[in-house]
Amino acid sequence: MIILAYIIGITGGIATGKTTVSNYLKEKGFLVIDSDQLSYDALTIDDICINQVFKYFPEVKNNNQIDRSKLGEIIFNDKERKEKLNQIVHPYVITRLKQVREAYKDKETIIFFDIPLL
């Protein structure tokens, strides 16, 4: 017997309906992994990412947390610093996506990855 886990990407720009599709699939009982949520997690719960952000963006440290508004202002106006943030966050997101894939590799299931920049 062959067991297959299918991974399907949901992608698109802003206001293309990704959230609507993802919510619909969740309502139908499918597993949907939101890469935006993983990015948020990288900056709020992952100590390695948080400490790297503090190292390269010390001005965003506020009560040992990342001031996401200030970080947003910085990366909106500085392409190089935005790339640095991506170098911190993207490996975390990719690792988490791989962990989900690995956890379901022996199960017959469909997993949707909501990834705007697939």
C-alpha positions in Angstrom: 0.0 0.0 0.0 1.3 3.4 -0.9 0.6 6.3 1.4 0.8 9.8 0.0 0.7 13.2 1.6 -0.1 15.8 -0.9 1.1 19.4 -0.4 -0.7 22.1 -2.3 0.4 25.7 -2.3 -2.0 28.6 -2.0 -0.2 31.7 -3.3 -0.9 35.2 -4.7 -0.5 38.8 -4.0 -2.4 41.0 -1.6 -6.2 40.8 -1.9 -6.3 37.8 -4.2 -8.4 35.6 -1.9 -5.8 33.5 -0.2 -7.4 34.0 3.3 -10.8 33.3 1.9 -9.6 30.0 0.4 -7.6 29.1 3.5 -10.6 29.7 5.8 -12.9 27.7 3.5 -10.4 24.8 3.5 -10.1 24.9 7.3 -13.9 24.8 7.6 -13.9 21.7 5.5 -11.4 20.1 7.9 -8.2 20.4 5.9 -4.9 21.2 7.4 -3.8 24.7 6.3 -0.4 26.1 7.3 -0.1 29.8 7.2 3.4 31.1 6.4 2.4 34.6 7.6 1.6 33.1 11.0 4.9 31.3 11.0 6.7 34.5 10.2 4.9 36.1 13.1 5.9 33.2 15.4 9.5 33.7 14.4 9.4 37.3 15.7 7.4 36.6 18.8 8.2 33.1 20.2 11.4 31.9 18.6 14.3 33.0 20.8 16.9 32.4 18.1 15.1 34.7 15.6 14.3 37.3 18.2 17.9 37.5 19.3 19.1 37.8 15.7 16.7 40.6 15.2 18.0 42.4 18.3 21.5 41.9 17.0 20.9 43.5 13.6 18.0 45.8 14.6 18.8 46.9 18.2 16.5 49.9 17.9 13.4 47.7 17.8 14.0 46.1 21.2 11.3 47.1 23.6 10.9 45.3 27.0 12.8 42.4 25.5 10.2 42.1 22.7 10.4 43.3 19.1 8.5 46.5 18.3 7.0 45.3 15.1 5.8 48.8 14.1 9.3 50.2 14.3 10.7 47.1 12.5 8.1 47.6 9.7 9.1 51.3 9.3 12.8 50.3 9.0 12.4 47.5 6.5 9.9 49.5 4.4 12.5 52.2 3.9 15.7 50.1 3.6 15.9 47.3 1.1 19.1 45.9 2.5 17.8 45.7 6.0 14.6 44.1 4.7 16.7 41.4 3.1 18.6 40.9 6.4 15.2 40.4 8.1 14.2 37.9 5.4 17.5 36.0 6.0 16.5 35.7 9.7 12.8 34.8 9.3 12.8 32.7 6.1 14.9 29.8 7.5 12.6 29.5 10.4 9.5 29.4 8.2 11.1 26.9 5.8 12.2 24.7 8.8 8.6 24.7 10.2 7.1 23.8 6.8 9.5 20.9 6.5 8.6 19.7 10.0 4.9 19.7 9.0 5.8 17.8 5.8 7.9 15.3 7.7 5.2 14.8 10.4 2.6 13.8 7.7 4.9 11.9 5.3 3.4 8.5 6.3 -0.2 9.7 6.3 -2.7 9.8 3.5 -3.6 13.5 3.7 -3.7 16.8 1.9 -1.8 19.7 3.4 -2.2 23.3 2.1 0.6 25.8 2.5 -0.6 29.4 2.4 2.5 31.1 1.1 2.2 34.5 -0.5 5.7 34.4 -2.0 5.8 30.7 -3.0 
